[in-house]
Amino acid sequence: MAQGIEMRLVQQLFIASTVLLLFFSCEPLATQFEDVGGAEIYRAAYLSKEPDIAPFIKVMTWNIRFGAARLPWFGDSCGDRVILSEQEVTDHLRALADLINSVQPDILFVQEIDVGSKRTAYIDELQWLLDHTELNYAAYASAWKARIIPSDGLGRMDMGNAVLSRFPITQATRLQLALRGDQDALTQYFYLQRNILKTKVQLPGDEQIYAVNTHLAAFSTDDTKRIQVGQVLDELTQIDQYGELFVLGADFNLLPPGSDSTDYCLEDRCAGESFHHSGDNPFHKEGSNYTPEITWLQEMYNRFSPAVALNAYLADQPRYFTHTTQFDALPDRKIDYLFTNGRWAPGSDSTIQSGIRLSDHAPVSAKLEIGQ
């Protein structure tokens, strides 16, 4: 009992000291982003030869789980790991690069990539991937940046979204998404601030394309994701109205409309957790009950073209699953997407479920027609 009281006192003192630092430190502990801001531009140490333009380009989207592969990390898979070793991270990055090189995308959308975080040995994973693949250029927009995260020893954090390309990136903008509305102010201060990363890629000749990447809220229990989807739709609609071609890579953390299973509380529960029983509080596990959200992507399907057509998905859902929360399981739901206002090469989409051994997400790729 005395040990428990001591631990609570230590936690309270830590929180109090953190709050004091917030008010008296010259530099904020956690970065607060503007609604519209710049993105960081990267370049590979050695540039690979750009391929000649073809009737199509290959695009791929992948949430790489910050190079943790399938390790049972404490935050998303009922695990207890917090900090990875440098060897673990580089081994995982090498495996990620091998798969990327086997697919050979011209444009790659990546979610959950670390560029200087304590948990991943302070490795700039974006630069590492550029230097070990045939991709030449990249843009990065942070979604979680802090000198210290006062929770579970996480420490310094910089994680976000990236667009990697064989071709030059001429513009890159970070657009802030709505923050979760179900958090207290202190939690929200240190929490993720999701974004849209909008880039313009110069293809050979006069061809240009907007490559847009986003990653919506994972654990919100209110309508945050609905608001965020609306923001993404507004941005894509504006590009479309200007007569420009775009391709979107996204981890929407939402299921396609019409999905057979919409509640994954039991699949996602950890040892000792109980849901769906009288007296359970909460009744649903955060981020696992998609039932109230099942129509929130319908407008995206109505306006734009998915790499995986909705009727194809509904006819064979397991074939297109991309995600699982359990570190030793196969994908059991689809939450990762490619959309465009152009045309996909017929039959070119691929949900690479073997990639689930390298992340808790499988990559999705497809070929996009150019010069339409």
TIMARTI-942531 format. One record per atom (N, C-alpha, C): residue in one letter; x, y, z. Coordinates in steps of 0.1 Angstrom, whole numbers, plus 5000, padded with zeros to 4 digits. Atoms other than C-alpha are relative to their C-alpha. Example, Ala and Ser with C-alpha at 12.3 -4.5 7.8 and 13.67 -1.06 7.14 Angstrom:
BEGIN
a500949885000
a512349555078
a500950125000
s499149895000
s513749895071
s499250115008
END
This chain:
BEGIN
m500849885000
m500050005000
m500950135000
a499149894999
a502850245010
a500750034986
q499349985013
q504650174977
q499050064989
g500949955009
g501450244958
g499750155002
i500249854997
i500950584976
i501250084995
e498849935004
e504550674969
e500150014985
m500049995015
m504150594932
m499050114995
r501049895004
r501050814930
r500550145003
l499549874997
l502851094947
l501150044990
v499049975011
v505751064922
v499450044987
q500749965013
q503351074893
q499450145001
q500649874999
q501551374907
q501150115000
l498949905000
l504851564913
l500550014986
f499549995013
f505951474878
f499150084991
i501049925008
i502751614863
i500050145004
a500049864996
a502951924884
a501350074995
s498849945005
s506551984874
s499950024985
t500249985014
t505651934838
t499150124997
v500949885002
v502852194840
v500850135002
l499249894998
l505352434855
l500950034989
l499149985012
l507752374827
l499350064988
l500749955011
l505052444802
l499950165001
f500249864999
f504552794816
f501350085001
f498849924997
f508152894824
f501249964990
s498950045009
s510252714797
s500050104988
c499949915012
c511552934768
c499549924988
e500450085011
e510852644744
e498949915004
p501150094996
p507552454745
p500449865000
l499650144999
l507752094755
l499449924988
a500650065011
a505351994727
a499750104989
t500349905011
t505052164693
t498550014997
q501449975004
q501752324685
q500050064986
f499949975014
f501252354648
f499050114995
e500949915007
e499752624626
e499049934991
d501050065009
d496652554605
d500649964986
v499350025013
v498852584573
v501450035003
g498649984998
g502552544574
g500849924990
g499150075009
g505552414555
g500349865004
a499550144997
a506852064553
a501549994997
e498550025002
e510451944555
e500249924987
i499650075012
i512051844522
i501349925002
y498850094999
y514451554519
y500549964986
r499450045012
r516751424493
r500949885003
a499150114998
a518551094490
a501550044999
a498549975001
a522351094495
a500549984986
y499650035014
y522750944460
y498749984992
l501250015008
l520050994434
l500049884990
s500250115010
s518750694414
s499550064987
k500449955013
k518050734377
k498450005000
e501549995001
e514450854372
e499649914988
p500550085011
p512450604351
p499450094989
d500749935010
d511150714318
d498550005003
i501449994997
i507550824320
i499249894992
a500750105007
a505150544311
a498550045000
p501449964999
p501350544306
p499550005014
f500550004986
f501150494343
f501250025010
i499150004989
i502950544376
i499549905011
k500450094989
k502950294405
k500050085013
v500149934987
v501850434439
v499749895011
m500250094989
m501850264473
m499850085013
t500249944986
t500650354508
t500349895010
w499650104989
w501950194540
w500250075013
n499849964986
n501650264577
n501149915005
i498850094996
i505150134588
i500249985015
r500050024986
r504450144625
r501450045006
f498749934995
f507650364631
f501149905001
g498950105000
g509950064623
g500049915011
a500050104989
a508749854652
a499649864996
a500450135006
a507649564629
a498949945009
r501150064992
r505549324650
r500449995015
l499750004986
l507249384684
l498850055008
p501249964991
p504549404712
p500250135007
w499849874994
w504749774717
w498850035009
f501049984990
f502849904747
f498850084995
g501149905003
g500650164729
g499049954991
d500950045010
d498949954703
d499849854998
s500150155003
s499249574707
s500149925013
c500050074987
c498849484744
c501449965005
g498650044997
g502649474747
g500550085012
d499349934989
d505149614772
d501350074995
r498849935005
r507949744749
r499750154998
v500149855002
v508550124749
v501150054991
i498849955007
i512050174736
i500649894992
l499350105008
l513649984707
l501550034999
s498549995002
s517349924702
s500350054986
e499649955014
e519250074672
e500049884991
q499950125009
q519849714659
q498649964996
e501450045003
e516049634661
e499550104989
v500649905010
v515149954642
v500649984986
t499450015013
t517749914615
t499749874993
d500450135006
d516849544610
d498650024994
h501349985005
h513249644606
h499950094987
l499949915012
l514049934582
l500549934988
r499450075011
r516149704561
r498949914993
a501150085005
a513149464558
a498950084992
l500949915007
l510849754549
l500550044987
a499449965013
a513249874522
a500049894990
d500050125009
d513449524508
d498749994993
l501350015006
l509749514503
l499750114990
i500249885009
i509549864489
i500849984987
n499250025013
n512349784464
n499449894991
s500750115009
s510449464453
s498850064993
v501249945006
v507349674446
v500450104990
q499549895008
q509249964431
q498950114997
p501049895002
p506650244436
p500750124995
d499449875004
d507250574419
d499750115011
i500449914989
i505350754447
i499649915012
l500350084988
l505150614483
l499550095011
f500549934988
f502950734511
f500349925012
v499650074988
v504150654545
v499350075012
q500549944988
q502350704578
q500849935012
e499350054988
e503850664613
e501549974997
i498550015002
i507550734604
i500650095010
d499249924990
d509950854631
d501250074993
v498849935005
v512651114623
v501050045010
g499049964989
g514351164657
g499449975013
s500850034988
s512450984684
s500949915009
k499250094990
k513950824716
k499649854998
r500550145000
r511750514711
r500749924989
t499450065011
t513550444678
t501450044998
a498549974999
a517150524688
a500450134992
y499849875006
y516850874673
y500449994985
i499650015014
i517250744638
i499050084991
d500849935010
d515950954609
d499549894990
e500550125009
e513850674593
e499750044986
l500349965013
l512850884564
l501350014991
q498749995007
q516450964554
q500549864997
w499550145001
w517350594560
w499349944988
l500750075011
l514650474536
l500350064986
l499649935013
l515550734509
l501449944996
d498750045003
d519150614511
d500149854997
h500050155003
h518250244508
h498949954991
t501050035011
t515550254481
t500450084988
e499849925012
e515350394446
e499250125000
l500849874999
l513150684458
l501050115003
n498949895000
n515051014455
n499650125009
y500449884993
y512951284472
y498949975010
a501050034991
a510651314501
a499650135007
a500449894992
a508551554521
a499449945013
y500450064987
y507751514558
y499250115008
a500949914992
a504951664580
a499849935014
s500150064986
s505151594618
s498650005005
a501350014994
a502051474636
a500149995015
w499750024986
w503651424670
w501450045003
k498749944998
k506551644680
k500150065014
a499949954987
a507751704715
a501449975005
r498750034994
r510951744735
r499949895010
i500250114991
i509551504760
i498549975000
i501350054998
i506351294762
i500049945014
p499950044986
p505751254800
p499149885002
s500850124998
s504350904797
s500849884996
d499450135002
d505850554800
d501550014995
g498649995004
g509450684793
g500250034985
l499949975014
l508750784757
l501050104997
g499049905002
g510851094759
g499850084987
r500149915012
r511651294727
r499249924989
m500950065010
m509151234699
m500050094988
d500349945013
d508951324662
d499649904990
m500650105009
m506651114641
m499050074991
g500949945009
g504551194611
g499849934987
n500350055013
n503551144575
n501150044990
a499049975010
a505851134545
a499549964986
v500250045014
v505551134507
v501449984994
l498750035007
l508550974489
l499849984985
s500249995014
s509051004452
s501349974992
r498950015009
r511350904424
r500350134993
f499949875007
f510651244409
f500050125009
p499949884991
p511251594423
p498750045006
i501149944993
i508851734448
i500250155000
t499949865002
t508252094439
t499350095011
q500849934989
q505752194467
q499749905011
a500450084989
a504952064501
a499450095011
t500749924990
t502452194526
t499449915011
r500750074989
r501252074560
r498750075004
l501349954996
l497552124567
l499549935013
q500450054987
q496352084603
q498649944999
l501350064999
l493451844609
l499450035014
a500749984987
a490851884637
a500649915011
l499650074989
l492051784671
l498949925006
r501050074994
r490251524691
r499250085010
g500849924991
g487351664710
g499649935013
d500450084988
d487151394737
d501249995010
q498850004991
q490451484756
q500050125008
d499849884992
d491251714784
d501250084994
a499149915006
a493552004777
a501549955001
l498650044998
l496751864792
l500449884991
t499750115009
t496451534773
t500150044986
q500049955014
q495651714741
q501350074997
y498849925003
y498751934745
y501149914996
f498950105003
f501051624744
f499649904989
y500550115008
y498951424720
y500350034985
l499849985014
l499151374682
l499150114994
q500749905008
q498151654659
q500049964985
r500150065013
r497051494627
r500150104989
n499949905011
n497651654593
n499749944987
i500050035014
i497251644556
i501350054994
l498849965007
l500551644537
l499750014985
k500349985014
k499951794503
k501350044992
t498849985008
t502851774478
t499750014985
k500150015015
k503251844441
k501349944995
v498950085006
v505451604421
v500150034986
q499749975014
q507051694388
q500449884993
l499750125008
l506851404364
l500850044988
p499349975012
p508951384333
p499150084990
g500849925009
g507851634306
g499350115008
d500849904993
d505151874317
d499049955010
e501050064991
e503151634338
e500350035014
q499949974986
q502551724374
q498849925007
i501050074992
i500551544401
i500150045015
y500049984986
y499451624436
y500049875007
a500050134992
a500451344460
a499750055014
v500649954987
v498451384492
v500049885010
n500050104990
n498951184524
n499350045013
t500649974987
t496951164556
t499849885009
h500250114990
h496350964588
h499150055010
l501049944991
l493251024608
l500149945014
a500050044986
a492550984645
a499849855002
a500150154998
a492950624657
a499049975011
f500750044988
f491250624691
f498950105005
s501149914996
s488650904691
s498749935002
t501350064997
t485350824706
t498850104997
d501049905004
d483451134693
d500050004984
d500249995014
d482951264657
d501350064994
t498749945005
t486651374652
t500349954986
k499650065013
k487251134623
k499050054989
r500949955010
r484051254605
r500450144996
i499649865004
i485251614607
i501350004992
q498750015008
q488751514595
q499749954986
v500350045014
v487251324565
v499550114992
g500649895007
g485351634556
g501150104996
q498949925004
q488651834557
q500849954988
v499350075012
v490351584534
v499250014988
l500949995012
l487351584510
l500150154995
d500049875005
d487451964509
d501350034992
e498749975007
e491151974500
e500149934987
l499950075013
l490851704473
l499050064990
t501049935009
t487751874459
t500550124994
q499449885005
q489652194456
q501049974989
i499050045010
i492452024437
i499349964987
d500750055012
d489951854414
d499350124992
q500749895007
q488052184407
q501050094992
y499049925007
y491352344396
y500549924987
g499650085011
g491652064370
g501349935001
e498850074997
e494651904386
e499849865003
l500150144996
l495351534390
l500649985014
f499450044987
f495851394425
f499949855002
v500150144995
v496451064442
v500250025015
l500050004985
l495751014479
l500449875006
g499750124992
g497350764502
g499650035014
a500649974987
a495650734536
a499949885009
d500450094990
d495350544568
d498850085007
f501249934996
f491750654575
f499549965014
n500550064988
n491250434606
n498549995000
l501550025003
l487750374591
l499949894991
l500450115008
l486150074575
l499350054987
p500949975011
p484650074540
p498549995003
p501550024997
p480850124540
p499649864996
g500550135003
g479049794541
g500849895005
s499250104994
s481749604559
s499249905009
d500750104992
d480549274575
d500250025015
s499749994986
s482249324608
s500350155003
t499849864997
t482149674624
t500550025015
d499749994986
d482949604661
d501149905003
y498850084998
y486449474670
y500450005014
c499649994985
c486449524708
c500549875005
l499550134995
l486749154715
l501349954993
e498750045006
e489449094689
e501250085005
d498949914996
d491449394702
d500350005015
r499849994986
r491049344739
r501349935005
c498850054993
c494149284761
c499649915011
a500350094989
a494449034789
a499450085012
g500749934989
g492149144818
g499050104996
e501049905004
e490049374797
e498749934997
s501450055003
s486249324794
s499250114993
f500949915008
f483849484769
f498749934997
h501350055004
h480249444759
h499249935011
h500750064989
h479149324793
h499450115009
s500649904990
s476849504818
s501050045010
g499149954990
g478849724840
g501450034995
d498749965006
d481849754816
d500150154998
n499849865002
n483150104816
n501550024996
p501049975010
p483950184789
p499449874994
f500650115006
f481549954771
f500749954988
h499250035012
h483649964739
h501450045002
k498649975000
k487349964735
k500350124991
e499749895008
e488750294722
e500649964987
g499450035013
g489350274685
g499549874993
s500350135005
s487749934680
s498649994996
n501450015004
n484050004675
n499750104989
y500249925012
y483550134639
y498550024997
t501450005004
t479750084639
t499450144998
p500649875003
p478750454644
p500750084989
e499249935010
e481350554618
e499949944986
i499950085012
i480550304590
i499650074988
t500349925012
t479150564566
t500950124997
w499249885001
w481850824571
w500950014988
l499250005012
l483850724540
l499149994987
q500950025012
q480750694517
q500250124990
e499849895009
e481251044503
e501350004992
m498750015007
m484950974495
m499849904988
y500350095010
y483750674475
y499150064989
n500949935010
n481050884458
n500750094991
r499349895007
r483351164447
r501249954992
f498850035006
f486550994438
f500249844998
s499950145004
s487950664425
s501049925009
p499150084991
p489450404450
p500849904992
a499350105007
a492150174439
a499449865001
v500850134998
v490049884454
v498650054999
a501449965002
a486549934441
a499249945011
l500850044989
l483849914468
l499349864997
n500650135003
n482049624450
n500949895000
a499050114999
a485249424447
a500349975015
y499750024986
y485949474484
y498849925007
l501250064994
l482349374494
l499949864996
a500250135005
a482549064473
a501049905006
d499050094994
d485748934490
d500850085010
q499449914990
q486549134521
q501449965005
p498650034995
p489448934536
p501150024991
r498949985010
r491448964504
r500650145002
y499649874999
y491649334511
y500350065014
f499749954987
f492249354548
f501450045001
t498649944999
t495249564558
t500550025014
h499649964987
h495349594596
h499649905010
t500450074988
t495349404629
t500750075012
t499449944988
t496049534664
t500849895008
q499350114993
q497449194676
q501349974994
f498750015006
f501149154672
f500349874993
d499850135005
d500848784662
d498949954991
a501250045007
a497748794640
a500150054985
l500149965014
l496848824603
l499150124999
p501049895001
p494949134590
p498649965001
d501450044998
d491349134600
d499050124997
r500949895004
r490049474587
r500750094989
k499449905010
k490649734559
k499950145005
i500049864996
i491650084570
i500950094992
d499049935008
d494250184544
d499650004985
y500749975013
y493350334510
y500950084991
l499549915011
l494450484477
l498750064993
f501149945007
f492050734460
f500650104989
t499649905010
t492350954429
t498850064993
n501049945009
n490351184406
n500349964986
g499650055013
g492051004377
g499549864998
r500450145003
r491950644364
r501149915004
w499150114997
w493550334378
w500149914988
a499850105010
a495050084354
a499249885004
p500950114996
p492449804354
p500849885006
g499450124994
g493349514377
g501450025006
s498649974996
s496549684389
s500250005015
d499849984986
d495749704426
d500549875007
s499550114993
s497449484451
s500150035015
t499949994985
t496949444489
t501049905004
i498850094998
i500349304499
i500049955015
q500250044987
q499249114530
q501249935007
s498750054995
s502748954534
s500750115008
g499349894994
g503849304545
g499650015015
i500449994986
i501949254578
i501049955010
r499050044991
r504949084593
r501050115003
l499049894998
l506849414590
l499350125007
s500749894994
s504149634606
s498749945005
d501350054997
d500649614619
d499050044989
h500749975012
h499549734585
h500649934988
a499550055013
a499849584550
a499950114990
p500049905010
p500749804521
p499049974989
v500950005012
v498349884492
v500750074988
s499449945012
s499649954457
s499149994988
a500850005012
a498150034423
a500750084990
k499449925011
k499050184389
k499050104996
l500949895004
l497650524380
l500450054986
e499749965014
e497250624344
e500450155000
i499449865001
i499150944334
i499750054986
g500349945013
g498451184305
g498749974995
q501450035004
q494751124305
q499450114991
END
